């Protein structure tokens, strides 16, 4: 394949921005902290010795070894594991059924046109289920649990398997992209809200529901609140108010509020922006002030992952320099009011939000955790000023408008210190480039830099567990961690596998200034000593995983992990959904419950409140790393018969899908 000039392709942009850390190199990394906290010899063993494990992780480590030997402790995840591997379809644990509920292009309304991948249009796509489904949220309707609303993110598009006749466009500077195709892509982004009903063991979408809605960057007007709303840096030539924003994009994970609203997280927004200067050596656009140029560099703008700015002026930073500042936020949507205007809450900060997981603190304030999905980026927490009122939904809708955003510093004494991002406090002053709280939240990354937050190994979901009061941080990988920041016990200067950190708020106070922390698991194959993996010895060869991404907690307080290895997949096996024990003698034991088809990422695990139904999203089947596997050694395209999961029509491309998993014969999952 011909290589384009300059940096006009997603792969090179990724190398230039995402593979290269954008946070300052002088900051302390989580590798530095782990190295000081655990000894070289212990880490080299891959799994710690009994005595050391007992000292470092408490009696549960010793109990785990004893329980696995005696078989005394009951497995809370009572299912037979799926075999790890790779093929062209999905697999679920024996005794469970996995059925497709919604696929890209499925109708959402009575007048939705039939899906025709050979004759797509933006108008049709706006009435159909969007592309690359990610986070899923379940909102019950009524009390019997038989009807509900699903909210589903649509993160991005893959043109090579979406449109006939196209190869991957970012690799060749988008020669085949047109204004019409870009408009279809925009219509396929955003959020779908759809009512579903249970009929026996099945669920189905209700096309005539008054709640059904498609939210997109093409047509949906949103507002902004908080400290950056109306600021000059959010104003554009078509929005002099700085509060009226068209759409949302790259919606990755999210969250659900206690008052029944949906939070969707804008992640890799930088990739949608274009500059005509980028073909001349990827220099910044001319005429930018120092603050804007510094901000662009820190966020990787323009990223050129898509061709939108080639045809739509607001995504060309040469024409609308402030448009990037209007993305990278947490958006609140009321799924029960299809006429409601979504709100971008600027108080929660602007960065590449992976998610926005919520918990009501014991004092009534609402706490939201979020990871910034980039190598050497940060973990954040937001605590509302106001308190949750179960009798005043309207007041609750204003809770996210004001509060304190903090960033985590992981100390080597096993404590997490939360550093407030408040203008005028500490170094967050005009001397360091911040003129107001608006500047602090718009440039949250720069603010976290000067506060000295810990540079993490690509933070993804940060999941609080209301059952045990602890918080789980998914750290998916970091191949850019340099040698010397860790020892041979954690030999990951090229950290392909990731790990999970468990944080414990003091006395269950999620607004506390400091938490305690420890490494729950270090991912990778425990049979390979050089990997330095940490699992309970009861974890089978099928149960270990790499690259934790999303997390969910079921009604029984058990933790589930979905994975996203990207390309190439470091394990040589497909992504999936894993049950991970966090308690007792089986702590750190993982089991594989669901396996994706080749090239697919596992997203959005979501349980119904009764624990009897699990929804999962298979994103981009047949793409990431597919050509690395035996039998699939070719680039995926629209017409490749090996990547048409789960269809076999020669005119049907692979379709990202939401599946519903239930127990054969009824009952709770696992």
C-alpha positions, -999 to 999 in steps of 0.1 A, spaced: 0 0 0 14 34 -10 25 56 19 11 91 18 32 123 22 32 142 54 11 129 83 -23 127 65 -33 93 79 -46 79 111 -17 54 115 10 81 114 -11 105 135 -14 77 160 24 72 160 29 109 162 4 116 190 -10 86 207 21 64 208 42 94 219 32 105 253 18 141 254 22 145 291 56 160 303 84 135 308 94 149 341 62 137 358 63 106 380 48 74 364 28 47 381 57 24 372 80 45 395 55 40 423 50 3 419 88 -3 417 93 14 450 64 -3 467 73 -39 457 107 -56 457 126 -68 426 127 -104 436 90 -106 443 81 -91 410 105 -113 390 86 -144 402 55 -133 382 33 -144 411 45 -135 445 58 -160 470 35 -169 499 52 -150 526 57 -119 505 22 -120 491 8 -122 527 28 -92 537 20 -71 507 -16 -81 500 -28 -94 533 -40 -128 545 -63 -132 514 -32 -140 493 -23 -170 515 -59 -180 518 -61 -180 480 -33 -206 477 -48 -227 505 -84 -225 491 -72 -235 457 -54 -265 472 -83 -277 494 -112 -266 472 -130 -253 504 -140 -219 492 -169 -217 468 -165 -200 434 -189 -171 433 -187 -173 395 -204 -206 390 -199 -212 352 -178 -233 330 -152 -212 312 -151 -206 275 -118 -218 259 -96 -189 249 -88 -187 212 -97 -170 179 -123 -177 152 -149 -160 132 -178 -160 157 -186 -154 193 -187 -179 222 -205 -178 256 -201 -201 286 -221 -234 284 -256 -230 298 -261 -195 285 -275 -181 252 -262 -150 234 -286 -135 209 -282 -104 187 -305 -76 198 -293 -47 176 -269 -44 147 -255 -14 128 -283 -4 104 -312 -20 122 -344 1 123 -352 23 153 -385 38 142 -416 27 123 -404 46 92 -368 35 93 -357 23 59 -344 -12 55 -306 -15 59 -290 -15 25 -252 -13 28 -248 -7 -9 -270 23 -9 -264 41 24 -274 77 31 -272 100 61 -309 104 62 -313 66 65 -286 63 90 -302 88 113 -332 65 116 -311 34 121 -288 19 148 -254 36 146 -220 22 141 -194 7 165 -215 3 196 -197 8 229 -211 17 263 -246 4 272 -269 16 300 -302 0 311 -330 21 324 -361 2 336 -395 14 326 -421 6 353 -415 -19 381 -419 -53 365 -386 -52 346 -401 -63 314 -396 -30 295 -366 -7 296 -346 19 277 -312 11 264 -287 39 258 -258 29 235 -227 49 224 -215 48 188 -178 56 191 -164 58 156 -165 44 120 -143 20 100 -147 31 64 -130 0 49 -156 -23 63 -185 2 62 -185 13 25 -181 -9 -6 -149 -5 -26 -129 14 0 -97 5 17 -87 20 50 -86 57 41 -63 73 67 -34 52 54 -36 69 20 -47 104 29 -85 99 23 -85 99 -15 -119 81 -18 -138 100 9 -165 124 -2 -188 149 14 -216 123 11 -196 96 29 -185 119 56 -221 129 62 -230 92 66 -201 87 90 -213 117 111 -249 103 112 -235 69 124 -218 85 154 -233 96 187 -259 77 208 -289 55 202 -318 54 227 -343 26 222 -370 10 242 -368 -28 245 -393 -53 258 -388 -88 271 -408 -116 255 -402 -149 272 -364 -155 270 -359 -129 243 -357 -91 242 -367 -70 212 -366 -33 202 -400 -15 203 -399 6 171 -431 25 179 -418 38 213 -420 75 220 -386 73 237 -365 62 207 -340 87 196 -308 91 176 -283 117 188 -255 126 164 -228 152 156 -248 160 125 -281 171 138 -283 173 176 -279 207 193 -265 207 228 -258 232 255 -230 237 279 -229 247 315 -202 251 342 -171 274 343 -163 272 305 -198 277 292 -199 310 273 -162 315 276 -144 331 246 -125 299 239 -158 281 233 -172 307 208 -172 302 171 -183 321 140 -217 303 141 -220 304 179 -212 337 195 -227 325 228 -202 298 234 -230 276 247 -247 261 216 -228 231 204 -237 208 175 -234 172 185 -211 148 203 -185 124 189 -162 95 198 -185 85 225 -167 57 243 -179 46 277 -201 66 301 -222 63 332 -257 64 347 -268 89 373 -289 79 403 -316 103 391 -320 84 358 -299 103 332 -273 90 308 -237 102 308 -217 98 276 -180 104 274 -163 121 245 -129 104 241 -106 108 211 -121 141 199 -87 153 186 -88 127 157 -117 145 140 -99 177 134 -81 187 102 -56 213 91 -46 221 56 -11 227 71 -8 191 82 5 179 48 34 202 51 51 183 80 23 184 105 30 219 118 4 237 138 -20 260 119 -7 296 114 -18 324 136 -25 306 168 -18 323 201 5 307 226 -23 293 248 -41 278 219 -9 263 203 1 248 237 -34 234 242 -34 219 207 -1 202 212 -11 188 246 -43 172 232 -29 161 198 -51 185 177 -54 181 148 -53 143 147 -65 136 111 -81 103 120 -111 112 98 -116 134 67 -144 154 82 -125 187 82 -118 183 45 -155 189 38 -170 204 70 -155 237 80 -161 235 117 -137 205 119 -110 224 100 -90 242 127 -77 267 101 -113 279 98 -127 273 133 -98 274 158 -121 270 189 -142 241 177 -119 215 194 -125 232 227 -162 222 224 -154 185 225 -138 163 251 -165 167 277 -190 146 297 -225 149 282 -257 144 302 -288 131 284 -323 125 297 -334 93 280 -370 98 293 -375 131 275 -367 128 237 -371 165 234 -345 174 260 -313 192 251 -282 173 261 -258 192 284 -220 193 282 -208 197 318 -176 216 316 -170 214 354 -159 178 349 -130 188 328 -119 184 292 -98 154 282 -101 121 264 -128 108 288 -131 70 287 -161 70 310 -180 87 339 -189 62 365 -210 75 394 -216 68 430 -235 87 457 -212 94 486 -223 88 522 -228 126 527 -251 127 496 -227 143 472 -222 126 439 -188 114 429 -178 107 393 -146 89 383 -130 92 349 -98 80 331 -80 100 304 -74 73 278 -39 81 267 -4 68 275 10 86 306 -23 103 312 -43 107 344 -71 95 367 -97 121 377 -124 125 402 -153 150 404 -173 157 436 -204 178 433 -210 208 455 -247 199 460 -262 167 474 -285 142 458 -322 146 466 -342 115 458 -374 136 458 -361 164 434 -350 152 400 -349 187 386 -324 198 413 -304 167 407 -301 176 370 -281 206 381 -256 187 403 -230 183 377 -229 220 370 -206 227 399 -181 209 420 -145 201 425 -124 183 398 -93 165 412 -65 144 397 -48 115 413 -12 113 427 -3 77 436 22 78 464 47 50 472 33 46 507 1 30 493 -19 62 494 -37 81 466 -37 119 470 -64 138 452 -52 172 439 -79 198 432 -79 216 399 -89 250 412 -79 283 397 -58 304 420 -48 274 442 -12 263 441 4 266 407 -29 271 388 -24 308 382 -18 333 354 19 328 358 14 292 345 -11 301 317 -44 299 336 -65 330 337 -97 315 351 -114 283 361 -125 281 325 -89 278 314 -83 251 340 -111 229 328 -106 235 291 -69 225 296 -74 200 324 -44 180 311 -21 211 314 -35 218 349 -28 182 360 7 184 346 17 214 368 1 198 398 24 168 395 -2 141 390 9 105 384 14 96 347 -5 64 343 -4 34 319 -34 46 298 -64 49 322 -97 35 309 -127 28 331 -126 38 367 -154 17 383 -167 22 419 -182 -9 435 -210 1 459 -210 -34 474 -174 -33 489 -168 5 487 -137 1 466 -128 16 431 -112 -3 402 -89 15 377 -84 -2 343 -49 5 330 -50 -10 295 -13 -9 284 17 13 278 43 2 254 60 36 257 70 31 294 108 36 292 133 11 307 145 20 341 111 30 355 104 -5 367 124 -36 377 124 -71 364 95 -80 386 74 -57 365 95 -59 333 73 -37 312 93 -10 295 71 -23 267 40 -29 287 17 -47 264 -6 -62 290 -18 -36 314 -30 -40 350 -58 -31 374 -54 -9 405 -79 -12 435 -84 20 455 -101 21 489 -117 54 501 -112 60 539 -142 48 558 -161 46 525 -157 84 519 -153 88 481 -148 126 487 -118 119 510 -85 137 503 -65 104 503 -74 68 495 -53 36 499 -44 16 468 -28 -16 457 -23 -35 424 -52 -60 420 -38 -79 390 -9 -74 366 -22 -88 333 -6 -112 309 3 -149 308 14 -161 343 32 -191 327 58 -167 312 79 -154 340 92 -124 321 57 -110 318 56 -105 356 19 -113 358 0 -113 391 -30 -137 394 -45 -161 419 -30 -195 411 -65 -208 406 -67 -187 374 -67 -211 344 -49 -208 311 -82 -196 297 -88 -171 324 -59 -147 323 -63 -117 300 -46 -85 288 -55 -49 282 -85 -43 306 -108 -16 292 -144 -15 305 -157 -28 339 -191 -35 353 -203 -45 388 -233 -68 389 -262 -68 415 -241 -91 437 -212 -68 438 -190 -89 415 -165 -74 391 -165 -81 353 -138 -69 329 -139 -65 291 -107 -62 271 -94 -43 241 -60 -53 229 -60 -33 197 -36 -42 168 -16 -63 172 -33 -84 199 -5 -92 224 -21 -125 237 -27 -141 203 -63 -147 214 -95 -128 210 -109 -102 233 -136 -111 258 -155 -106 290 -140 -119 322 -153 -125 357 -127 -113 382 -130 -122 419 -120 -94 443 -129 -110 476 -117 -139 499 -95 -167 491 -102 -166 453 -93 -129 451 -74 -123 418 -90 -153 401 -103 -146 366 -126 -167 343 -135 -162 306 -173 -159 302 -177 -145 266 -153 -145 236 -154 -121 207 -151 -129 170 -118 -122 153 -110 -85 152 -138 -75 176 -135 -55 208 -155 -63 239 -175 -33 251 -203 -22 273 -211 -50 298 -244 -41 314 -265 -61 338 -302 -58 345 -310 -50 382 -322 -85 387 -290 -100 374 -308 -123 349 -298 -105 317 -264 -92 305 -260 -69 275 -226 -67 257 -214 -48 227 -191 -63 200 -173 -34 183 -156 -34 149 -156 -72 142 -132 -83 116 -109 -53 119 -82 -48 146 -55 -73 141 -75 -97 120 -48 -101 94 -24 -114 121 -44 -147 127 -41 -179 107 -68 -181 82 -74 -144 81 -41 -132 67 -54 -102 46 -67 -67 51 -103 -66 61 -127 -50 36 -164 -46 31 -165 -77 8 -142 -100 28 -163 -131 35 -142 -140 65 -152 -108 83 -189 -108 78 -197 -118 114 -225 -128 120 -239 -126 84 -231 -146 54 -248 -126 27 -221 -117 1 -234 -81 1 -233 -76 39 -202 -62 57 -194 -71 93 -219 -54 116 -211 -42 151 -238 -56 173 -253 -55 208 -260 -90 222 -283 -101 250 -271 -129 272 -295 -150 294 -294 -183 313 -309 -212 295 -339 -222 317 -339 -188 334 -322 -175 365 -293 -152 373 -261 -149 352 -232 -169 367 
